[in-house]
Amino acid sequence: MLLTTPESIRTLQRKLYAKAKQEPAYRFYALYDKLYRADTLSHAWRLVKANKGSPGVDGISFEAIENGEGIETFLRGLARDLKDKTYRAQPVRRVMIPKADGSLRPLGIPTIRDRVAQMAVKLIIEPIFEADFCEHSYGFRPQRSAHDAVEDIAKVLWAGHTQVIDADLSKYFDSIPHAKLLAVVAERIVDGGILRLIKQWLKAPVIGEDERGVKKTVGGGKANSQGTPQGGVISPLLANCYLHILDRIWQRQNLKGKLKAHLVRYADDFVVLCAKGVEEALRVVRHVLERLGLMLNEAKTKVVDATEASFNFLGYSIRMSRGRQSGKPYPHVCPSDKSLKKIKAKLTALTGRELTPIALDKIVGNVNRSLRGWANYFHYRNSNQVMEKVKTHAEQRLRMHLMKRHKVKNRGIGEGRFPSATLYRRYGLYKVPTAAGWRSAHASA
């Protein structure tokens, strides 16, 4: 859901952006009083609620706030604490999210109160940094998307930059040095109140649970000197600010021209596409990251000749291919095998036999939400074959679920009783689009 930014905030954001764009060396010092304005906090609340999310360590949900003290009282209290500078960040709740490879990714969930405060800061300082960010940076930026990043890659591949450094940073969010990050922020923001808030969020204790479910501090705290929890509202912007140094070096030293090497970055995921050797570009990447206190994951970082093999970026598999009829080369972009396996596993879990006691419309609703979200992102460029596989799998899984629900054991009878047309017409299954999803005419070559 898109929320319209109030005109008063948009006017402020435009002024800050214009000032930052016109004066690249200007440092902003009078921002703090904008945070606790009623319009800023009210819009921050709406944005945070639209993102949904679980309660933090205090266990307080959006519903508890709305049905308890009320939104207005909640925001007035936050405004008062910010204005009086008595606001203190609360600990962050750690949740471990399973990854496709079986490992776990730590996610940090601040309290709703802290998320609203972070959003307020983001509304004020993001336009300033937006004025500085480079064209080849796409992640977590207004009016930019993963598709824009993939389009950039496809265009550069088409132009002959087919030697690809597929980079992977080792635990980026956990390893950002606080002192260096705050120094980067201070290149533009010298308002002490803003900087103190950011430092509080960086130093907030992280509370997790042991194997017995006992809560304990697992990270963060005043002694902690690195990392910003994934899950915090302000974290993506701070992460972009820090890796902007890599972008800035690439741009200011004209490495795209000198090395024939084009950088495309989406948050901490980036690739370098080279028209000639990759050695010098890779050396520069390693050197800059070392100065930033970051490391490449050497096991996952690889060099790929895109005319001979594919590489994965933002869930897509990308390579140069040739048209079946014309024989002309074109950038082939489709959902990766990993992305396909992930959605098929999700659909399988959502239609398991153990779920037959649950109302059928709820089962279909959950399946449809997953399918729509996946298709909205991946129905793009050369995706039709993979889309067909997902469509077929969704039909098979719902049919098998209906067979279990109605105690139909024979597969042939099940296909006759629950044909694909019935799955869509009677049961309301979302129909995955299978027409070609390419955006550019040359992709059909």
Secondary structure as UniProt FT lines:
FT   HELIX           7..22
FT   TURN            24..25
FT   HELIX           32..34
FT   TURN            35..36
FT   HELIX           38..50
FT   TURN            57..58
FT   HELIX           62..67
FT   TURN            68..69
FT   HELIX           71..84
FT   STRAND          92..98
FT   TURN            100..101
FT   STRAND          104..109
FT   HELIX           112..130
FT   TURN            131..132
FT   TURN            135..136
FT   TURN            139..140
FT   TURN            142..143
FT   HELIX           146..158
FT   TURN            159..160
FT   STRAND          163..169
FT   HELIX           172..175
FT   HELIX           178..186
FT   TURN            187..188
FT   HELIX           192..203
FT   STRAND          206..209
FT   TURN            211..212
FT   STRAND          215..219
FT   TURN            222..223
FT   TURN            230..231
FT   HELIX           235..252
FT   TURN            253..254
FT   HELIX           255..258
FT   STRAND          261..266
FT   TURN            267..268
FT   STRAND          269..274
FT   HELIX           279..292
FT   TURN            298..300
FT   STRAND          302..305
FT   TURN            306..308
FT   STRAND          311..313
FT   TURN            314..315
FT   STRAND          316..322
FT   TURN            324..326
FT   STRAND          329..335
FT   HELIX           337..350
FT   HELIX           353..355
FT   TURN            356..357
FT   HELIX           360..378
FT   HELIX           384..405
FT   TURN            406..407
FT   HELIX           411..417
FT   HELIX           420..425
FT   TURN            426..427
FT   HELIX           441..444
//
